[in-house]
Amino acid sequence: MKLTWFQCAAFASVPIRFARNDFRITPIVKCVAAFALCCVSAAAQDVRIEHVTIVSPERQQPTKDATVYIRGEQIALISSATSSQQKSVRVPRSKSNVQIVDGHGLYLIPGLIDSHVHTSDLPGIDKSHEPMREEIASAIRKQTPRSYLYFGYTTLIDLIATPEQITAWNSYKIHPDLYFCGGAQIPGGYPPIQFVSAEDRVSLTRYMLVQRGEEGQAPQGIDPVTHTAEAVVARMKQDGALCVKTFYERGFGEVDEFPAPRLDTIRDLVKAAHAASMPVLIHANGTDAQDFAVKAGADIIAHGLWHWNREQEFTELTPRAKGILDSVVKAHMGWQPTMQVLYGLQDLFDPGYLSQPSVALVVPASAIEWYKSPQGQWFHDILAPAFVPKPIQESHDQLAQWNSARAFIAPPIARDRNATRYMAEEGARILFGTDTPSSPTYANLPGLNGWREMLHMLDAGMTPIQIFHAATIANAEALGLDGEIGTVQVGKHANLLLLRQDPTRTVDAYNEIVKVILRGRVIDRADLAADHLTASAGHARQ
C-alpha cells in the first residue's frame, strides 16, 4: 500500500520539533554565578548515603556497604571497608546539616541518559491542537520533566533544538539536565520544513546546509555563504550545542520524494564538527542510509535498522544488511536501536493501552481522557487507512484493528530486533536512545518510553549489563560527558539513582527506583508521578 508522506513519516520516526542549549559565559557572568553558587552551597544541606551497594560501569564488582558523601551538586567522597576516594573537601563530623539516606539493601547507580529525545513535542497533541487544548498541553509540558525523572533519566540529549527552547525547559522547577544538537538539513530535505512547528522551522533553517554548487536552491532568506558546513557548525558551537544532527532520509514505504545530502557535504560537516570537538549524529534507519553514514564518517547512527532497501521482503539478516552492520561495528560508531519508535505506532491501536497503570503515572488524567476522546484519536485515524484494511475499520472491532496493526508493523519490528541482536552479539557500541516522541502518537510517553525500550532490548537479546552500559557510560563517552556523568565517582555530578535491585542482573530494577538524586537533591520517586496517581500503582511490569 502506498502511504502519504505524513503517514509514512510517522511510521519511520519523524523527529519534528525539538529543544535545548547553554550560553557563552563572560568572566563577569562567571563571577556572579560563582558567588551565587557559594551562597547556595553554604546554606544547602549535604547528603550522606550510608551502607549502600554501589553499582557503576567502571567497577568490576559492586562495592558493598559503601558511604557516599555529596557536597552541593557533586560527589565529594566515596568510602568503603576496602577503599576510599576523596577530593579536597572537608567532610563535617556533625550531622546537623547533613541529610542522611539509609542505603541498607539498596543499590546506588549513575542516573540514566537518554541520548535521543525531542522535548518540545507533546505526545498525541499536534501544535494545531494547543490553542484549543491549552490546559491539557500545559499539564503535559509540566509533567514531562518529572516523568523522565520518574523512570530515572537525569540527563537528556535533544537532537534538534535552539537556545530558546532550552531556556523554556530550564524554567521548570524540577527537570533532568538537557543538552542539545543543532539540526543540519539540506533545502527540501527531511524533515519537511512546511510541516514542522514555527520553533522548529527556526531551528532547522538556522542550521540549514546549502551544498556546494547548489547555492541557487537556497530558500529565501538563507544566505549560502553563512550556511556552509563550517559556518553552520560554528553557529551551533556559539549557541552552546553539544553535538550536530543531520539526516539521510529519502522517504518511507514506496515514497521516495526527499532529496538526500551528498556524501561530500556530510563529510565536510563531519570534518567541521570534529574540529569543534562535536560528535555527529545522523538520522538513518535504512540499509542505504546506514551505509551512507559509515562512508560519511558520522559518529552515531540515531536509529536501528528496520528499512532494508530493496530487501523489504526479508526479516532475517540478509548478507547486505549484515555487511553494513559489520562496517558500523568496525568503525566503532554509536548505534541506537530506538525500537520503541515502532511499538509506539502499533500501540495506538491497542484498546487497553490508555488504561494501563504505568501510563497514568506519567500523563495527567486530563490528557488521558482527551486521548480517549474522538478528537484525541486523530493520529490513530490518520494511520488507520495504512495499517488496517477498510472492512476491519468499518467493523469498529477494536481487537481486530489491534491485530491488524501488529501484523502491519511486525516485519520492521522483526528487522530491527534481529539487527539489534546481531549488534549485541558482535559487541557493538550500542547507545540508549528512545526518540521520544518519535511522532504524534500518545504511545511515545516520556520516561515510560525508556522503560519499554529496555524491555524490547532485552527481548532482542541484549543482556542487563549491556543495557546498563548503553544508558550510562556508553552514552556519556559518545557525547563527551564522561567527565561529568555516567559513573559513580568522586568529582562527578551527583545525578544518581537508588534502586531495590541490581540493574546488571535485571532490568526490572529500573521500575523499582526508590529515590532520584538530581544534582545533589534527593527526590522520592512517588513525588514525581503524575499528580492524580500514587507511585505504588506503577510497580506492576507492563
C-alpha positions as CSV (number, residue, x, y, z in Angstrom):
1,M,0.0,0.0,0.0
2,K,1.3,3.4,-0.9
3,L,1.3,5.8,2.0
4,T,1.1,9.6,2.1
5,W,4.3,11.3,3.2
6,F,2.8,12.2,6.6
7,Q,1.6,8.7,7.3
8,C,5.0,7.2,6.3
9,A,6.9,9.9,8.2
10,A,5.1,9.0,11.3
11,F,5.8,5.3,10.7
12,A,9.5,5.8,10.3
13,S,10.1,8.2,13.3
14,V,9.6,11.8,12.4
15,P,11.7,13.9,14.7
16,I,9.8,17.1,14.1
17,R,10.2,19.8,16.8
18,F,12.8,19.8,19.5
19,A,14.8,21.7,22.3
20,R,18.0,22.7,24.3
21,N,21.1,25.0,25.0
22,D,23.9,26.5,27.0
23,F,25.2,30.1,26.6
24,R,28.5,31.7,26.2
25,I,29.6,32.9,29.7
26,T,31.6,36.1,30.1
27,P,34.0,36.5,33.0
28,I,31.6,38.8,34.8
29,V,28.8,36.3,34.5
30,K,31.1,33.6,35.8
31,C,31.9,35.6,38.9
32,V,28.3,36.3,39.6
33,A,27.4,32.7,39.1
34,A,30.3,31.5,41.4
35,F,29.2,33.9,44.1
36,A,25.6,32.7,43.9
37,L,26.7,29.1,44.0
38,C,28.9,29.7,47.0
39,C,25.9,31.3,48.8
40,V,23.6,28.5,47.9
41,S,26.1,25.8,48.8
42,A,26.8,27.3,52.2
43,A,23.1,27.1,53.1
44,A,22.3,23.9,51.3
45,Q,22.2,20.5,53.1
46,D,24.8,18.0,52.2
47,V,23.8,14.4,51.7
48,R,25.4,11.2,53.1
49,I,24.2,7.9,51.7
50,E,25.2,5.1,54.2
51,H,25.5,1.3,53.9
52,V,24.7,1.3,50.2
53,T,25.9,-1.0,47.4
54,I,27.4,0.9,44.5
55,V,26.9,-0.5,41.0
56,S,28.9,1.6,38.5
57,P,30.0,0.7,34.9
58,E,33.7,1.3,35.6
59,R,33.7,-1.2,38.6
60,Q,34.3,-4.9,38.0
61,Q,32.2,-5.8,41.0
62,P,29.6,-3.9,43.2
63,T,31.1,-2.1,46.2
64,K,29.2,-3.2,49.2
65,D,28.5,-1.3,52.5
66,A,29.7,2.0,51.0
67,T,29.3,5.6,52.1
68,V,28.8,8.3,49.5
69,Y,29.1,11.9,50.6
70,I,27.5,14.6,48.3
71,R,28.6,18.2,48.7
72,G,26.5,20.7,46.7
73,E,26.0,19.2,43.2
74,Q,29.0,16.8,43.2
75,I,30.1,13.6,44.7
76,A,32.7,14.6,47.3
77,L,33.6,11.3,49.0
78,I,33.2,7.5,48.4
79,S,34.4,5.2,51.1
80,S,34.0,1.5,52.0
81,A,35.8,-1.0,54.1
82,T,38.3,-1.7,51.3
83,S,38.8,1.7,49.6
84,S,38.1,5.4,49.6
85,Q,38.1,8.2,47.1
86,Q,38.2,11.7,48.3
87,K,38.8,15.2,46.9
88,S,40.0,18.2,48.9
89,V,36.7,18.6,50.7
90,R,36.2,18.9,54.4
91,V,33.5,16.5,55.5
92,P,31.9,17.7,58.7
93,R,31.7,15.4,61.7
94,S,28.5,16.9,62.8
95,K,25.4,15.6,61.0
96,S,23.3,18.7,61.8
97,N,23.4,20.0,58.3
98,V,23.6,16.6,56.5
99,Q,20.7,14.7,55.1
100,I,21.3,11.0,56.0
101,V,20.0,8.4,53.5
102,D,19.8,4.8,54.7
103,G,21.1,2.7,51.8
104,H,20.7,-0.7,53.5
105,G,19.5,-3.2,50.9
106,L,19.7,-0.6,48.1
107,Y,21.8,-0.1,45.0
108,L,23.3,3.2,44.0
109,I,23.9,3.7,40.3
110,P,24.5,6.6,37.9
111,G,21.5,8.5,36.6
112,L,20.3,7.2,33.2
113,I,21.0,9.1,30.0
114,D,18.5,9.1,27.0
115,S,20.5,10.4,24.1
116,H,17.6,10.8,21.7
117,V,14.6,12.9,22.7
118,H,12.6,15.9,21.4
119,T,11.4,17.8,24.4
120,S,9.3,20.4,22.6
121,D,7.0,17.8,21.2
122,L,3.8,16.7,23.0
123,P,2.8,13.1,22.7
124,G,-0.6,12.8,21.0
125,I,-1.0,16.6,20.6
126,D,-0.2,18.4,17.4
127,K,0.8,22.1,17.6
128,S,-2.6,23.0,16.0
129,H,-4.4,21.4,19.0
130,E,-2.6,23.5,21.6
131,P,-4.7,26.7,21.3
132,M,-7.9,24.6,21.8
133,R,-6.4,22.4,24.5
134,E,-4.2,24.9,26.3
135,E,-4.8,23.5,29.8
136,I,-4.1,19.9,28.7
137,A,-1.0,20.9,26.8
138,S,0.3,22.9,29.7
139,A,-0.3,20.0,32.1
140,I,1.6,17.6,29.8
141,R,4.5,20.1,29.5
142,K,4.8,20.5,33.3
143,Q,4.7,16.7,33.9
144,T,7.1,15.8,31.1
145,P,10.4,16.5,33.0
146,R,9.1,14.7,36.1
147,S,8.1,11.7,34.0
148,Y,11.6,11.3,32.6
149,L,12.9,11.5,36.2
150,Y,10.3,9.0,37.4
151,F,12.0,6.4,35.3
152,G,15.5,7.5,36.2
153,Y,16.5,9.7,33.3
154,T,18.6,12.5,34.8
155,T,20.2,13.6,31.5
156,L,18.6,14.0,28.1
157,I,20.0,14.9,24.7
158,D,17.6,16.8,22.4
159,L,18.6,16.2,18.8
160,I,17.1,19.3,17.3
161,A,16.8,22.5,19.3
162,T,17.9,26.1,19.9
163,P,19.0,28.0,23.0
164,E,15.5,29.5,23.4
165,Q,13.9,26.0,23.6
166,I,16.4,25.1,26.3
167,T,15.6,28.2,28.3
168,A,12.0,27.2,28.3
169,W,12.9,23.7,29.6
170,N,15.1,25.0,32.3
171,S,12.3,27.2,33.7
172,Y,10.7,24.1,35.2
173,K,11.4,23.7,38.9
174,I,12.5,20.1,38.6
175,H,13.9,18.8,35.3
176,P,16.7,16.5,34.0
177,D,19.8,18.1,32.7
178,L,19.3,18.8,29.0
179,Y,21.8,19.2,26.2
180,F,21.1,19.7,22.5
181,C,22.3,19.1,18.9
182,G,21.7,21.6,16.1
183,G,19.7,20.0,13.2
184,A,21.5,20.4,9.9
185,Q,19.2,19.5,7.0
186,I,19.6,20.4,3.3
187,P,17.0,22.6,1.5
188,G,13.9,20.5,0.7
189,G,15.2,17.6,2.7
190,Y,13.9,15.6,5.6
191,P,12.2,16.7,7.9
192,P,10.0,18.8,5.6
193,I,10.1,22.4,6.8
194,Q,6.5,23.1,5.8
195,F,5.1,20.5,8.2
196,V,7.1,21.5,11.3
197,S,6.2,24.0,14.0
198,A,7.3,27.6,13.9
199,E,10.0,27.0,16.6
200,D,11.5,24.0,14.7
201,R,11.4,25.9,11.5
202,V,13.6,28.5,13.1
203,S,15.9,25.7,14.4
204,L,16.2,23.9,11.1
205,T,16.6,27.0,9.0
206,R,19.2,28.4,11.4
207,Y,21.5,25.4,10.8
208,M,20.5,24.6,7.3
209,L,23.2,23.2,5.0
210,V,23.5,24.6,1.5
211,Q,25.5,22.2,-0.6
212,R,28.4,23.4,-2.8
213,G,27.2,24.1,-6.4
214,E,23.5,24.3,-5.2
215,E,23.6,27.8,-3.9
216,G,20.7,28.7,-6.2
217,Q,18.4,26.3,-4.4
218,A,18.8,28.1,-1.0
219,P,15.4,29.2,0.3
220,Q,14.5,32.9,0.5
221,G,16.3,34.5,3.5
222,I,19.1,31.8,3.5
223,D,22.5,33.2,2.5
224,P,24.6,30.3,1.1
225,V,27.8,32.0,2.4
226,T,26.6,31.6,6.0
227,H,25.2,28.1,5.5
228,T,28.3,26.1,4.6
229,A,29.3,23.2,6.8
230,E,31.9,25.3,8.6
231,A,29.6,28.3,9.2
232,V,26.7,26.1,10.4
233,V,28.9,24.2,12.9
234,A,30.5,27.4,14.1
235,R,27.0,28.8,14.8
236,M,25.9,25.7,16.6
237,K,29.1,25.8,18.8
238,Q,28.5,29.5,19.6
239,D,24.9,28.7,20.5
240,G,26.1,26.1,23.0
241,A,25.1,22.9,21.1
242,L,26.8,19.7,22.3
243,C,26.5,17.9,19.0
244,V,25.4,18.0,15.4
245,K,22.4,16.1,14.0
246,T,21.9,15.5,10.3
247,F,19.6,13.4,8.1
248,Y,19.7,10.8,5.4
249,E,16.1,10.0,4.5
250,R,14.7,9.5,1.0
251,G,11.2,8.5,2.1
252,F,9.2,5.7,3.5
253,G,7.5,2.7,2.1
254,E,7.0,3.4,-1.6
255,V,7.5,7.1,-1.1
256,D,10.9,8.4,-2.3
257,E,10.4,12.1,-2.6
258,F,13.0,13.7,-0.3
259,P,16.4,14.8,-1.6
260,A,19.3,13.2,0.3
261,P,22.6,15.1,1.1
262,R,25.7,14.3,-1.0
263,L,28.5,12.3,0.6
264,D,31.0,15.2,0.2
265,T,28.5,17.5,2.0
266,I,28.2,15.3,5.1
267,R,32.0,14.6,5.1
268,D,32.5,18.4,5.2
269,L,30.0,18.6,8.1
270,V,31.8,15.8,10.0
271,K,35.2,17.4,9.4
272,A,34.0,20.8,10.7
273,A,32.2,19.2,13.7
274,H,35.2,17.2,14.7
275,A,37.4,20.3,14.5
276,A,35.0,21.9,17.0
277,S,35.0,18.7,19.2
278,M,31.4,18.0,18.4
279,P,30.1,14.4,17.6
280,V,27.8,14.0,14.6
281,L,24.6,12.0,14.8
282,I,22.7,11.0,11.7
283,H,19.1,10.0,11.2
284,A,19.4,6.7,9.3
285,N,17.1,3.8,9.7
286,G,17.6,2.0,6.3
287,T,20.4,0.0,4.8
288,D,21.2,2.7,2.2
289,A,21.2,5.3,4.9
290,Q,23.4,3.4,7.4
291,D,25.8,2.6,4.6
292,F,26.0,6.3,3.8
293,A,26.5,7.1,7.5
294,V,29.6,4.9,7.7
295,K,31.1,6.3,4.5
296,A,30.4,9.9,5.7
297,G,32.3,9.2,9.0
298,A,29.4,10.1,11.3
299,D,29.9,9.2,15.0
300,I,26.4,7.9,15.9
301,I,23.6,6.4,13.9
302,A,20.4,7.6,15.6
303,H,18.2,4.7,14.8
304,G,18.0,1.0,14.5
305,L,17.9,-0.8,11.1
306,W,14.3,-1.5,10.1
307,H,14.1,-0.4,6.4
308,W,16.1,-2.8,4.3
309,N,16.0,-1.0,0.9
310,R,15.2,-3.4,-2.0
311,E,15.1,-6.3,0.6
312,Q,11.9,-5.5,2.4
313,E,10.5,-9.0,1.9
314,F,13.1,-10.3,4.4
315,T,13.2,-10.1,8.2
316,E,16.2,-12.3,8.9
317,L,19.5,-10.6,8.3
318,T,20.5,-10.6,4.7
319,P,24.2,-10.6,3.6
320,R,23.9,-6.9,2.7
321,A,22.3,-5.9,6.0
322,K,24.9,-7.9,7.9
323,G,27.7,-6.4,5.9
324,I,26.5,-2.9,6.7
325,L,26.2,-3.6,10.4
326,D,29.7,-5.1,10.3
327,S,31.0,-1.9,8.9
328,V,29.3,0.1,11.8
329,V,31.0,-2.2,14.3
330,K,34.4,-1.9,12.6
331,A,34.1,1.9,12.6
332,H,33.2,1.8,16.3
333,M,30.2,4.0,15.6
334,G,27.5,4.5,18.2
335,W,24.2,2.8,17.3
336,Q,20.8,3.5,18.8
337,P,18.2,0.7,18.3
338,T,15.2,3.0,19.0
339,M,12.9,0.0,19.0
340,Q,10.0,1.7,20.8
341,V,9.5,4.0,17.8
342,L,7.7,1.2,16.0
343,Y,5.9,-0.1,19.1
344,G,4.6,3.4,19.8
345,L,2.8,3.4,16.5
346,Q,1.5,-0.1,17.0
347,D,0.2,0.8,20.5
348,L,-2.2,3.4,19.0
349,F,-4.4,0.5,18.1
350,D,-4.3,-1.3,21.4
351,P,-7.7,-0.7,23.0
352,G,-6.2,-1.2,26.5
353,Y,-3.1,1.0,26.2
354,L,-4.5,4.1,27.8
355,S,-5.9,2.2,30.8
356,Q,-2.6,0.8,31.9
357,P,-1.4,1.9,35.3
358,S,2.0,2.8,34.0
359,V,0.5,5.3,31.6
360,A,-1.4,7.1,34.4
361,L,1.9,7.5,36.2
362,V,3.5,9.7,33.5
363,V,0.5,11.5,32.0
364,P,-2.0,13.9,33.7
365,A,-5.6,12.5,33.9
366,S,-7.0,15.3,31.8
367,A,-4.7,14.3,28.9
368,I,-5.6,10.6,29.1
369,E,-9.3,11.5,29.0
370,W,-8.7,13.6,25.9
371,Y,-6.6,10.9,24.2
372,K,-9.6,8.6,24.6
373,S,-12.0,11.0,23.0
374,P,-12.8,11.0,19.3
375,Q,-10.7,14.2,18.9
376,G,-7.8,12.7,20.7
377,Q,-7.8,9.7,18.3
378,W,-6.8,11.9,15.4
379,F,-3.4,10.4,14.7
380,H,-4.9,6.9,15.0
381,D,-7.4,7.9,12.4
382,I,-4.6,9.2,10.1
383,L,-2.7,5.9,10.3
384,A,-5.7,3.6,10.2
385,P,-6.0,3.5,6.3
386,A,-2.4,2.4,6.1
387,F,-2.4,-0.1,8.9
388,V,-5.9,-1.6,8.9
389,P,-7.9,-2.9,5.9
390,K,-11.1,-1.0,5.2
391,P,-13.5,-3.8,6.1
392,I,-11.9,-4.1,9.6
393,Q,-12.0,-0.3,10.0
394,E,-15.7,-0.3,9.2
395,S,-16.5,-3.1,11.6
396,H,-15.3,-1.0,14.5
397,D,-13.8,-4.1,16.0
398,Q,-11.0,-2.7,18.2
399,L,-9.4,-6.1,18.8
400,A,-9.3,-6.8,15.0
401,Q,-7.8,-3.4,14.4
402,W,-5.1,-4.1,17.1
403,N,-4.2,-7.4,15.5
404,S,-4.1,-5.9,12.0
405,A,-1.8,-3.0,13.2
406,R,0.5,-5.5,14.8
407,A,0.7,-7.6,11.7
408,F,1.4,-4.5,9.6
409,I,4.3,-3.4,11.8
410,A,5.6,-6.9,12.6
411,P,8.1,-7.0,9.7
412,P,10.0,-3.8,10.5
413,I,10.0,-4.7,14.2
414,A,11.5,-8.1,13.4
415,R,14.2,-6.5,11.2
416,D,15.2,-4.1,14.0
417,R,15.1,-6.8,16.6
418,N,17.3,-9.1,14.5
419,A,19.7,-6.2,13.8
420,T,19.9,-5.3,17.5
421,R,20.5,-9.0,18.4
422,Y,23.4,-9.2,16.0
423,M,24.9,-5.9,17.1
424,A,24.7,-7.1,20.8
425,E,26.4,-10.4,19.9
426,E,29.2,-8.5,18.0
427,G,29.9,-6.2,20.9
428,A,28.8,-3.1,19.0
429,R,28.8,0.3,20.6
430,I,25.1,0.4,21.4
431,L,23.8,3.6,22.8
432,F,20.5,4.1,24.7
433,G,18.0,6.4,23.0
434,T,14.3,6.4,22.6
435,D,13.4,9.2,20.1
436,T,10.6,10.4,22.4
437,P,8.2,11.3,21.0
438,S,9.1,10.0,17.5
439,S,5.8,11.0,16.0
440,P,2.5,12.5,17.3
441,T,1.4,9.2,19.0
442,Y,0.3,9.2,22.6
443,A,2.1,5.9,22.9
444,N,5.5,7.6,22.9
445,L,5.5,8.8,26.5
446,P,8.4,10.4,28.3
447,G,10.2,8.1,30.8
448,L,7.9,5.2,30.2
449,N,9.3,5.0,26.6
450,G,12.7,4.4,28.1
451,W,11.4,1.6,30.4
452,R,9.7,-0.1,27.4
453,E,12.8,0.4,25.2
454,M,14.8,-1.6,27.8
455,L,12.3,-4.4,27.7
456,H,12.5,-4.5,23.9
457,M,16.3,-4.5,24.0
458,L,16.2,-7.4,26.5
459,D,13.8,-9.3,24.2
460,A,16.2,-8.7,21.3
461,G,19.0,-10.5,23.1
462,M,20.8,-7.7,24.9
463,T,21.9,-8.5,28.5
464,P,21.0,-6.4,31.5
465,I,24.7,-5.4,31.7
466,Q,24.8,-4.3,28.1
467,I,21.6,-2.2,28.7
468,F,23.1,-0.7,31.8
469,H,26.3,0.4,30.0
470,A,24.3,1.7,27.0
471,A,22.2,4.0,29.2
472,T,25.2,5.3,31.3
473,I,28.9,5.3,30.5
474,A,28.5,4.5,26.7
475,N,26.2,7.5,26.2
476,A,28.4,9.7,28.3
477,E,31.6,8.8,26.4
478,A,30.0,9.1,23.0
479,L,28.8,12.6,23.8
480,G,31.9,13.8,25.6
481,L,30.1,14.0,29.0
482,D,32.0,11.2,30.7
483,G,34.0,13.7,32.8
484,E,30.7,14.8,34.4
485,I,28.3,11.9,34.4
486,G,27.9,8.2,33.6
487,T,29.6,6.6,36.7
488,V,29.5,6.9,40.4
489,Q,32.9,8.6,41.1
490,V,34.2,11.5,43.1
491,G,34.0,14.8,41.4
492,K,31.2,13.9,39.1
493,H,27.7,15.4,39.2
494,A,25.5,13.8,41.8
495,N,22.9,12.6,39.4
496,L,22.2,9.2,40.9
497,L,19.5,6.6,41.5
498,L,18.7,4.4,44.5
499,L,17.2,1.1,43.4
500,R,15.9,-2.0,45.2
501,Q,17.6,-4.4,42.7
502,D,20.9,-4.7,40.9
503,P,20.3,-3.4,37.3
504,T,23.2,-5.6,36.0
505,R,21.2,-8.6,36.9
506,T,17.6,-7.5,35.9
507,V,16.1,-4.6,34.0
508,D,13.2,-4.8,36.5
509,A,15.5,-2.7,38.8
510,Y,14.6,0.4,36.7
511,N,11.0,0.1,37.7
512,E,12.0,-0.3,41.4
513,I,13.6,3.2,41.9
514,V,13.3,4.4,45.5
515,K,14.9,7.8,45.1
516,V,16.2,10.0,42.3
517,I,19.2,12.3,43.3
518,L,19.4,15.2,40.9
519,R,22.4,17.4,41.2
520,G,22.6,16.5,44.9
521,R,18.8,17.0,45.6
522,V,17.2,13.8,46.9
523,I,13.7,13.2,45.5
524,D,11.3,10.5,46.4
525,R,10.1,8.7,43.2
526,A,6.5,8.9,44.3
527,D,6.7,12.7,44.2
528,L,7.5,12.6,40.5
529,A,4.4,10.7,39.4
530,A,1.5,12.4,37.7
531,D,-0.5,14.2,40.4
532,H,-3.6,12.0,40.1
533,L,-1.9,8.7,41.0
534,T,0.4,7.4,43.7
535,A,3.7,5.8,42.6
536,S,2.8,2.4,44.1
537,A,0.4,1.7,41.3
538,G,3.3,1.7,38.8
539,H,5.4,-1.1,40.1
540,A,3.5,-3.7,38.0
541,R,5.5,-4.5,34.9
542,Q,3.6,-3.5,31.8
